[in-house]
Amino acid sequence: MRPGKLGVWASSNALSRTQLVELAQGVERLNYSVLWYPESLAYESLSLGGFLLGQTNRLCFGSGIANIYARDAFTARAGHDTLNSLYGDRFILGLGVSHIPLVEGRRGHTYGKPVATMRAYLDAMDTAEIDLAPPARNVVLAALGPNMLVLARDRTQGAHTYCVTPEHTAMAKDILGPDTWLCVEQKICMVSDASRAREIAAKQLARYLALPNYRNNWLRLGFTEDELTGRGSDRFLDAMVAWGSAEDIQARIDAHFDAGATHVCIQPFDPDGVATPDWRALEALAPS
């Protein structure tokens, strides 16, 4: 399995069972290739993946991301092998080191050095003796910095990048090379008024501005501390959330592909602030 060009990234945390089913079946109906979902403080990642796979026939799902501190490497390998064996190679196990507040503050673990911790986790996954033979290995890493991207290239099928720009996509592709998956998340909001679009973007990005992993990556990309202060500068907000018409948003998606993305998953914010994605945007940008 190799992800198709276009997918959807949707926050599942606040959705009910009925809303989750509607989301999965709606994304499948629109012919997107992958539905990505997070693991934060709500649904457990692999359990949710199994539920969503059972509600659909051909749509693939990706954990974006499964927190490696939430389960040991044996369990992650068993979960990957189980879901792909039972559901016909339709699950991508996206793995990440998460963030210190979620790992230490909420889970009570000690947050290790990200690359070394992930490398040891992958070593343990590789040596886990699981009595299943899945159709393929579908593992990607949440990777922003060069060292994690190298690890993704060398040890997995690729990288899942989040809160990034086309410039980051070009840098990541240079590291990953031609044969590795580069699955890029892009936030979007289909509104034409700049003030309203930036208000929505600022509300959605507030949680990420407080996390050092993202801030450090934005500084590497050339944003300044001043631009990451408060709600964020207009330049920063516009870089993170593509807004405007379907054509405007498509131009940003195309910029990621031009920079080397193999897959772009759009996260469409509903302008009315509801937890479900903006179906108008998903329909407008759906693969033909």
Summary of the structure (lengths in Angstrom):
residues: 288
radius of gyration: 17.9
end to end distance: 20.4
largest distance: 55.2
contacts: 982
relative contact order: 0.15
helix: 48%
strand: 16%
